[in-house]
């Protein structure tokens, strides 16, 4: 059963080693460019956005997965490249990693003013079943969004929290101050 999340809402994900819990989750991103009027009618703007997964041990940056580093050092988080999907094998995430924050930014393209609508979906990678979704309206002169995070509680269970806030920065590194506000 899928849950449509609003900013600040959370859902608990079952532990990866419990029956029925998703051993691998996938974050899928999609967006629609704003309409552009031309001589021959209107068409959608082409907008290139880049997804990142920023891994933290407590409040310390531990690793990052993005278009220039497609697999985390431990192999538990993978970026699929151009399709802007990120998979996380929850059972393989090292115990020291307590939070994974998902972001998206416009590295070389225009600001989010050129994006009409943006959504992210969290799915069970094995079954393809949608677990949760977050839809954001486009617009704004910012170049990035802090989308969501998965955080591990002291018992080892994971919780997904929708963040959905704009941020300045063409890269995850430039967005770190905004990311750290949500740890």
Residue pairs with C-beta under 8 A, 6 or more apart in sequence:
2 129
2 130
2 131
2 132
2 133
3 11
3 131
3 132
3 133
4 132
4 133
4 134
4 135
5 11
5 132
5 133
5 134
5 148
5 160
5 162
6 134
6 162
6 164
7 134
7 162
7 163
7 164
7 165
8 161
8 162
8 163
9 161
9 162
10 159
10 160
10 161
10 162
11 131
11 132
11 159
11 160
12 157
12 158
12 159
13 21
13 22
13 25
13 90
13 131
13 150
13 157
13 158
13 159
13 160
14 20
14 21
14 22
14 157
15 21
15 90
15 155
15 156
15 157
15 158
16 22
16 23
16 89
16 90
16 91
16 158
17 91
21 90
22 90
22 124
22 125
22 126
22 131
23 89
23 90
23 91
23 126
24 87
24 88
24 89
24 90
24 124
24 125
24 126
25 87
25 88
25 90
25 122
25 123
25 124
25 125
25 131
25 150
26 85
26 86
26 87
26 88
26 122
26 123
26 124
26 125
27 51
27 53
27 85
27 86
27 87
27 88
27 102
27 120
27 121
27 122
27 147
27 148
28 84
28 85
28 120
28 121
28 123
29 49
29 51
29 84
29 85
29 104
29 118
29 119
29 120
29 147
30 84
30 118
30 119
30 120
30 121
31 47
31 49
31 115
31 116
31 117
31 118
31 119
31 138
32 44
32 115
32 116
32 117
32 118
32 138
33 44
33 45
33 46
33 47
33 114
33 115
33 116
34 44
34 45
34 113
34 114
34 115
34 116
34 138
35 42
35 43
35 44
35 45
35 116
36 42
36 43
36 44
36 45
44 116
45 110
45 114
47 106
47 109
47 110
47 114
47 115
48 106
48 107
48 108
48 109
49 84
49 104
49 105
49 106
49 109
49 115
49 118
50 66
50 67
50 84
50 104
50 105
50 106
50 107
51 66
51 79
51 84
51 85
51 86
51 102
51 103
51 104
52 64
52 65
52 66
52 79
52 102
52 103
52 104
52 105
52 171
52 172
53 64
53 65
53 66
53 72
53 77
53 79
53 86
53 88
53 100
53 101
53 102
54 61
54 64
54 100
54 101
54 102
54 103
54 172
54 176
54 179
55 61
55 62
55 63
55 64
55 65
55 72
55 77
55 93
55 97
55 99
55 100
56 62
56 97
56 98
56 99
56 100
56 101
56 183
57 96
57 97
57 98
58 98
59 180
59 183
61 176
62 96
62 97
63 72
63 73
63 74
63 77
63 97
64 72
64 172
65 71
65 72
65 77
65 78
65 79
65 86
66 79
66 171
66 172
67 79
67 81
67 107
69 79
70 78
70 79
70 80
70 81
71 77
71 78
71 79
72 78
74 92
74 93
74 94
75 89
75 92
76 88
76 89
76 90
76 92
76 93
76 94
76 97
77 86
77 87
77 88
77 89
77 93
77 100
78 86
78 87
79 85
79 86
80 86
80 87
84 104
86 102
87 125
88 100
88 150
90 150
90 158
93 100
93 152
95 156
97 152
98 151
98 152
99 149
99 150
99 151
99 152
99 183
100 149
100 150
100 151
101 146
101 148
101 149
101 163
101 179
101 182
101 183
102 120
102 146
102 147
102 148
102 149
103 144
103 145
103 146
103 147
103 167
103 172
103 175
103 179
104 118
104 120
104 144
104 145
104 147
105 143
105 144
105 145
105 167
105 169
105 170
105 171
105 172
105 174
105 175
106 112
106 143
106 144
106 170
107 170
107 171
108 170
111 140
111 141
111 142
111 143
112 118
112 138
112 139
112 140
112 141
112 142
112 143
112 145
112 166
113 138
113 139
113 140
113 141
114 138
115 138
115 139
116 137
116 138
116 139
117 135
117 136
117 137
117 138
118 135
118 136
118 137
118 138
118 145
119 133
119 134
119 135
119 136
120 133
120 134
120 147
120 148
121 130
121 132
121 133
121 134
122 130
122 131
122 132
122 133
122 148
122 160
123 129
123 130
123 131
124 131
131 160
132 160
132 162
134 147
134 148
134 162
134 164
136 145
136 164
140 166
142 166
142 167
142 168
143 167
143 168
143 169
143 170
144 166
144 167
144 168
144 169
144 170
144 174
144 175
144 178
145 164
145 165
145 166
145 167
146 163
146 164
146 165
146 167
146 175
146 178
146 179
146 182
147 162
147 163
147 164
148 160
148 161
148 162
148 163
148 164
149 160
149 161
149 163
149 182
150 158
150 159
150 160
150 161
151 158
151 159
151 161
152 158
153 159
161 182
163 182
165 178
165 182
167 175
167 178
167 179
168 174
168 175
168 178
169 175
169 176
169 178
172 179
